[in-house]
């Protein structure tokens, strides 16, 4: 596993190196780089080995780490390390494996590296045969997603465009949809059925009781042990968390 550390604080960079090597003594730390300019030059140098994973601080000595991603159009998986949590949504929309707040804790880093190996590294060298089979299926098999749903409020019926729906919820054993303009309507579908009818590039089931649209996400907050809390628009009546077993898939969905 080739690892590149982009971090402008020497102590933080050394700590990251030590934590990575504790997790995997065979890991190869390619370099520790403190700036945007030097990182771009290093990554553009054909003589350097390509990293399998990058640890990237968001605020570097000469600019933001996002500038490296944007300038080089990087596709390499990234674990962000930062003292700021307000950039988490932007981070998850690129090739983010995880978003760790400083000081980085060993347990959280170990969890992030495990996710990286399971989702990216192992699949890179040992391809998923089920994925290959799915890619060989007809490209038109799933292109007919519903563009409207019937829903109701009392005795009134409404025809709601799918593009106008922020999220679907289960409340008191009934299914409801919430539109971006605030309508709260009941419908006859289960979430299991809905997720088969919705475009997976636009909707994701984050837990057993909630399917959200991409446009409904206002912010993402990283909590302890890598948990994710979402703020939605319109505001949901309860606190919203991504199920632990769906976090990796959720991040991949955001980055598509």
C-alpha positions, 0 to 999 in steps of 0.5 A: 500500500503506497501512501502519500501524506500531505500535511504542513504540520511536521508533528501531525505528519509524523504522527500520521506516518506512525499510526499508518505503520502501526496499522500496516507495517508493510505500508510504504510512505512515499513522501510527506509534503507540506504545501499545495505547490509541492504536492502538485509538482510531486504528483505530476512527476512521472518518476514517483510511484502512484499513491494508493491512498492520500492523507490530505490536510484541508488547510495547507501553508499555501492554500487549500488541499481541494486545490490539488484535487481540482487542478489535477482532477485526482481520482486517488482515494483520500482520507482528509485530516483537518481541524475544521468540520465545515468542509465535510460535505465538499470532501465527501463529494470527491474521492473521500474515504473518510474525514478525520478531525485533528488530533487524529485518534488511532481507532478512527484512523484504523477504521478509515484504513479498514474502509479504504482496504475493503472498498478500494484497495482490495477491489483494485487488486482482487476485482469483485466478480459480482460487479463484473457480472452486473456490468455485463448485464444490459445497460437498459435494464434499470433506466426506467425510473419513476418520474412521479408518484401519487400521494395524499393528505387526508382525502386530497390526492397529489401527483408529485414529480420525483425531482420535487421530492427531498426525502421519503420517511417511515413514520408510525409504520406509514410511508411519507414523502417530503417535498422541497417546498414542505409538503408532507404526504402519505403514500402506499409504497414501502421503502424497500419498493421505493428504492427499486423505483428511484434513480440510484444516482439521485436517491440513497437509503441512509438507514431503515427509515429514510431515503434521501435525495442528493439535493436535500443534504445541507451539511454532513457532520463527522462524529466520534467513531466515524459516525455521520450526522446529516442536516436536511432541507427541509429540516427533518423532525428527528436527528438524521444519522447514516447507518454505520454499515452504509457509510462507505456506500454513502460516500461513494454515492456522494462522489459519483 
